[in-house]
Amino acid sequence: MAKIIANSTVEKTFTVAGVSNLNGVYKLRVANSTGRVKVLHANGHTDIRLIELPSAMTKLQAADYLVGLQYNEELIKHNDPLATYFEDVDAQQAFADFYAKAKVLAPTVTTVATTAEDVDFEAAAELLEAELAVA
């Protein structure tokens, strides 16, 4: 009798993510319940930092979300401690290790000028004039 083998292209999603330390090694952790903290603790994990995600995400999406927290302008503006929750070296190494193992590039964060003092209006005007001269 032949077995039917199905290949599902649906990626598993999670509602909780963070990092934990097991024997000196920090790793990205994902789960579907904050009850996972108890399981990690019972298995010897320390420095367990899990948060609820805004929506169900794949492991890669969760990693991207956690990395992006430290660049979230709303969190920074309101001095929300979540903005600095994963910016330490250990958490960043856990994310870097995850990206390397998953063989994907870590997200690139680009900052842009946000105030008039940050903008070089003279250079922008020269660039605009040069572009208009070409057209």
Order of alpha helices (4+ residues) and beta strands (2+ residues): beta-beta-alpha-beta-alpha-alpha-alpha-alpha
